[in-house]
Every structure is written in structure tokens, then in C-alpha cells.
Amino acid sequence: MENNMDEHQSGSQGATPFAQTYFHGTRADLKIGELIEVGFNSNYGQRKNAKYIFLTATLDAAIWGAELAFGDEKERIYLVEPTGEIEDDPDLTDKKFPGNPTKSYRSTKPFRVVGEVTVWQGHPPEQVKTMKDALAKLKEQGIDSLND
């Protein structure tokens, strides 16, 4: 048993599944193994060609991502693994929540879908409406995302 532990700790077997769980909330219908990549129209803001893609280490932030995503498709939350470097999402760290308590990140490198969270509880409809109204007000004021 000790040899097995030593082998695992040496890193010779590669990454351990779910060493760090990341989530991606969306309305896209994706399959296990697919890549989420930059270059598509954003689900948010001005719906420009996205320079970044987003993931979070908290289920709550992923739920918001799914609930606020553009479209009428089913809200979905995927388990994803980054294929490259990730950085703090400046919209949620510098501007609103110093220290990144939402554990929200962005990247220009793809994320691989490794699973889907199929059972989760969304926010109350009135809370989602309040958030959407607040985002619409910011848009009217010309306050845009740093990520567009």
C-alpha cells in the first residue's frame, strides 16, 4: 500500500479527477469531452464575440451563469477542466468582490466538459428578475463588462 501512495504522490499517474472542481453555467447543450472555446457570441453583455470563457469553483456562481445566460434553452451546469491558464474574473473581483469570494475565473484557453450537474436548485424567480433588472440598468448607464 505504501508503494502505491508513493507512486501517486510522485505525479507519475497524472492529474487526479476532481482535484479542483470547476463549473460552467450556460444554456448550451454540450457533451462530455467537448471543448468550450472563445470565439462565439457571449451569453452576456453586448453578445460580442467572446474574448474569454468563464468558470467558477462555486456552484452558486455557476447557477447564476446558467440563469443569466442569453436564450430560452434549458439552463445547464457543467463540470469543466481548464486546458490552460486561468485568471480572476476582473468584473467580480476588482469591481464588486475584492478577494474573489465567488471563485470566478476567465481564460482564453478551452475548458473540457467532464460532467454535468443535473440536480441543482436555482434562485427564486424574483431574485433572478432583480438581478436581470440591475444588469439592464447598468447597461443603460453604459457600464459594460471588462470581459466584452
Secondary structure, DSSP 8 states (H G I E B T S, - for coil): -HHHHHHHHTTTT---TTSS-EEEEES----TT-EE-SSSB-SSTT--B-S-EEEES-HHHHHHHHHHSSSSS--EEEEEEESS--EE-TTTTTTT-TT-TT-EEEESS-EEEEEEE-------HHHHHHHHHHHHHHHHTT---TT-
